[in-house]
């Protein structure tokens, strides 16, 4: 009897190790930029960009989003992030202009 | 007769459905923490100096260490799932136990952080905290709520993993049936991702 074909094959340990090393490097980077370089106004953007990259690595490799065949996974997650982005935009379009438009 | 019994008690396997269920739960968790992140963003926008000042009181080394701990625990659980899929049962169990151990170390560190703060009189509604500027009160309120809720999620994750260990021992988790472990792993990676954002936003405000 044929074994039912699995949707994803088992990921190699080495792939995980490389991703982990990348995550550690990014952690070191975000620490160094914040504590040593003091980017001032850009700080929050840099921090969020690095955190976003780290999350992308975790999502795609540890959580296997990259190798997920059903399109539905690749649709739902960006969709929720878009919803979240709208929440943020709506909130700040209010909060940023309280006290009048400068 | 036995064949009939088998077909009645045949386990229905819907791996995609199970995985989708966990993903939907994960997305609901993202909205939960997302709401708090929006709150954080608003208060930080309104009180930039206070947030910066309060953030300096957190232990960056401990926070960085905790980040490394969680990232490594994510590596362990991912590798554990690869191992069980390859039929390497013992390795999978050891990696699972390593994940749990790292999760517990994270919680112990968190415990040290919190007790240090509380000993200095900084906790929600404390007189010492209420005497501080408004922005700092907001910062520490958010700090306790968000790292507290996150810590609770870590604890729940460790408990779920201990159930997985039991399933391993009973051979209910093996090369043919590993979706519960994979879904537990997905939950753990979410907990890791939340911390990936908590860390710079609380510890690295420059």
Contacts between the chains, C-beta under 8 A, distances in Angstrom:
chain1	res1	chain2	res2	distance
A	7	B	15	7.5
A	7	B	16	7.2
A	10	B	82	4.9
A	10	B	85	3.9
A	10	B	86	5.5
A	11	B	78	7.3
A	11	B	82	5.3
A	12	B	82	7.4
A	13	B	79	5.6
A	13	B	82	6.2
A	16	B	75	5.6
A	16	B	78	5.0
A	16	B	79	5.4
A	16	B	82	7.2
A	17	B	75	7.3
A	19	B	75	7.7
A	20	B	71	6.4
A	20	B	72	6.9
A	20	B	74	7.8
A	20	B	75	4.3
A	23	B	71	4.8
A	24	B	68	6.6
A	24	B	71	6.6
A	27	B	64	6.9
A	27	B	67	5.4
A	27	B	68	6.5
A	27	B	71	6.9
A	27	B	199	8.0
A	30	B	199	7.9
A	30	B	200	5.6
A	30	B	204	6.6
A	31	B	60	7.5
A	31	B	64	5.7
A	31	B	204	6.9
A	34	B	200	6.8
A	34	B	204	3.7
A	34	B	205	8.0
A	34	B	206	5.2
A	35	B	60	6.8
A	35	B	204	7.1
A	35	B	206	7.5
A	38	B	206	5.4
A	39	B	206	7.2
A	40	B	206	7.5
A	43	B	204	7.9
A	43	B	205	7.6
A	43	B	206	4.9
A	47	B	200	4.0
A	47	B	201	7.2
A	47	B	204	6.1
A	48	B	197	8.0
A	48	B	200	7.6
A	50	B	200	7.3
A	51	B	196	5.3
A	51	B	197	5.1
A	51	B	199	7.8
A	51	B	200	5.7
A	54	B	193	8.0
A	54	B	196	4.9
A	55	B	193	4.8
A	55	B	196	5.6
A	55	B	197	7.4
A	58	B	74	6.4
A	58	B	189	5.4
A	58	B	192	6.0
A	58	B	193	5.5
A	58	B	196	7.2
A	59	B	189	7.6
A	59	B	193	7.2
A	61	B	78	7.8
A	62	B	74	5.4
A	62	B	75	7.7
A	62	B	78	4.6
A	62	B	185	7.6
A	62	B	189	5.0
A	62	B	192	7.9
A	63	B	185	7.8
A	63	B	186	5.7
A	63	B	189	4.9
A	70	B	16	6.5
A	72	B	20	7.1
A	73	B	20	7.8
A	73	B	23	6.5
A	76	B	23	6.8
A	76	B	24	7.8
A	76	B	27	6.8
A	77	B	23	7.7
A	77	B	27	7.3
A	80	B	27	4.8
A	80	B	30	6.3
A	80	B	31	7.4
A	83	B	31	8.0
A	84	B	30	7.1
A	84	B	31	7.2
A	84	B	34	5.0
A	87	B	34	6.9
A	87	B	35	7.8
A	87	B	38	6.0
A	88	B	38	6.0
A	88	B	41	6.9
A	91	B	38	5.4
A	91	B	41	7.5
A	91	B	42	6.3
A	92	B	41	7.5
A	92	B	42	7.7
A	92	B	45	7.4
A	95	B	42	5.1
A	95	B	45	6.3
A	95	B	46	7.3
A	96	B	45	7.3
